[in-house]
Amino acid sequence: MTPPSGVKSWGEKGICLRFVVTGEWDRNRLLQVVVVLYCTFVALLWATNWMLYFDSMDLTTASVVEHYLGNEEEFRSPRTYRGLLELAHSHLFAMGMLMMVLTHLVLFVPLRSGLKITMIVVPFLSVLVSEGAGWLVRWGGAGFAWTKIAGILLLQGSLAALVVVALWSVFAGEQGQSYTGTSGEEWNEEDWD
């Protein structure tokens, strides 16, 4: 038996994983549960990102400079090479995995290709800007403080947009019609047998 048009191959035991190919989030309740629970955890991460950021800085360049270059009056030392390296080591892996999962979901959402590309590339770049900004401020000078502010705003905006799009794809319903050109009533289950 050959797979339907647009499906490269059948899954294990002849089962076609059509929700991945056709975007039928509304036909797979377990996938919906997984996506919603994952988005819940990402939303909590988003909130704690803000809390951590505002615990040590605000959206002014002066606060960013003080955070990375220290403050002699308050006996705050500048960030060390080792401290920034350890932070980057854990963040780059964790944020890379987070962005891979979130942007992977965008592939299966019925959006224009240009918008999908933007929603995939910008989040990865925002992580690099946000992580690299501390290094730039510490060793490049206070003039780079704006990059940390831009990085956190871009990162948080990207995370929020990805979560909203993922949740929209789960709850919008009738995602299959965006891929097949049919409405829900015209869908023929036998086409997949």
Secondary structure, 3 states (H helix, E strand, C coil): CCCCCCCCCCCHHHCCCHHHHHCCHHHCHHHHHHHHHHHHHHHHHHHHHHHHHHHHCCCCHHHHHHHHHCECCCCECCCCHHHHHHHHHHHHHHHHHHHHHHHHHHCCCCCCHHHHHHHHHHHHHHHHHHHHHHHHHHHHCHHHHHHHHHHHHHHHHHHHHHHHHHHHHHHCCCCHHHHHCCCHHHCCHHHHC
